[in-house]
């Protein structure tokens, strides 16, 4: 039985476009494709650890570029169709989700290495952590598409990390940052 899940895609993409993550030109593609999102977040130098913080304008521009790339990668996953383990549709869906996961991992690593302005440092750290969680959620979805799972397919497409991403970026916006 085919299950197409448009998941509250509008909300998800709105959160991602606000998140400002993904295309700084700093691509560690080989390492990113083999590193989990959580590991990428912790392997880079912690945000602000002795590094000089970037200016607000540089930070905003970087966040907007990254957000456009991440949003496009997430949009590229849809429609997600589950027609059963081993089917061509599931293999294609898993490949699309894996592509998005690579972008999430690269974005997480880029942001983890960035020293944000002091007034958004905590929000930035929350964003990096939420992106790591999103990467883990995408990893789980790939496994479910490839091998099945104990819960209905739609449960794996809820992406709870998107709410955390939206909160972090909303907090930045309230502080006067234009990151979308």
Secondary structure, DSSP 8 states (H G I E B T S, - for coil): --EEE-TTHHHHHHHHHHH--S-SS---HHHHHHS-HHHHHHHS--TTSSS----HHHHHHHHHHHHHHHHHHHHTT-SEEE--TT-HHHHHHHHHHHHHHHHHHHHHHHHHH----GGGHHHHHHHHHHHHHHHHHHHHHHHHHHH--SS-GGGGG--THHHHHHHHHHHHHHTT----
